[in-house]
Amino acid sequence: MFKWLTAIDTGRTSRAMCAQPPLSSTVQAWELGVRLREHRMQLGLKAAAAAKTVGVVAPNFSMMEAGRRRISQDKLAELADLYELSAGERAELEELREQADQRSWWHDYRDFYSDEFLRFIGLEAGASAIRAYSGEVVPELLQIADYARATVRAASPYIPAVEVGPRVESRLVRQGRLSGDDPLQLSVLLAEGALRQQVGGPAIMARQIEHLLDVGAEGRNVKIRVWPFARGAHPLLRGPVEILTFPSDRLPDLVWQETALTGTLIDKRHTVETAKISFEEAYEQAPDEVESREIMRVIGEEMKLPGLRRSAT
């Protein structure tokens, strides 16, 4: 099932893994549902009435409009008739339906992740920009393989040993979205603790910080700022958060919030807007990219000190 990557041994993601930005079936299904809902509401139809007309039970109809349930070609045609759509609109929706039906790479990992996390991966793959804050760990899109492996193993006994390899692999595949002709725009705010927490030991941390300096180099699509301990509290202090933005104007921003045991996608407008404002305030108050690079460089050099390595063993 899995193609084991040489990048796992080097701790780096091959740029050839994602020469072109992937088409996300998850995002296409979501946009299809959003557009169908827009057409229904323009006619003033209740969801229950539309569902009954096309012979779909109400819960399934709601999931179709949310992009969480696939729509058959016949049902889409019935909805297009009901909503009196033009030939052009029908063609656009049918194209979205066909794209939504495509099998994406993350489906190969369905035995290892929850449906909610798989949906997040699909949304991440189709996002145009992500803003992320983390206080204790480096975000998964920026982890080298050894660091990722250490975090996965730390989740034991919740994760069986046999799942460690596929989980690490999936993280590396996800990182392909950072390269290609249309790379993801990633803005990250890291608390100093995420750089000092010796995940896997100081030697791995030194390499992880080198990777951050590499991917966050000037002119790249990854921007990294560090919030030093000495700066005290900030609006995102209580937990990690990721804010996803999409190419289509029809799709609103979403928030992904993950704990040690679960993750949740949040679409409530007030919560999303609060997260965006909080991130922007914290990001603007943090040292800029140049100063943050120096902070990372200093901590990275500390991780290479012999005394620090002996104390970690």
Secondary structure, 3 states (H helix, E strand, C coil): CCCCCCHHHHCCCCHHHHCCCCCCHHHHHHHHHHHHHHHHHHCCCCHHHHHHHHCCCHHHHHHHHCCCCCCCHHHHHHHHHHCCCCHHHHHHHHHHHHHHCCCCHHHHHCCCCCHHHHHHHHHHHHCCEEEEEECCCCCHHHCCHHHHHHHHHHCCCCCCHHHHHHHHHHHHHHHHHHCCCCCCEEEEEEEHHHHHCCCCCHHHHHHHHHHHHHHCCCCCCEEEEEECHHHCCCCCCCCCEEEEECCCCCCCCEEEEECCCCEEEECCHHHHHHHHHHHHHHHHHCCCHHHHHHHHHHHHHHHCCHHHHHHHC
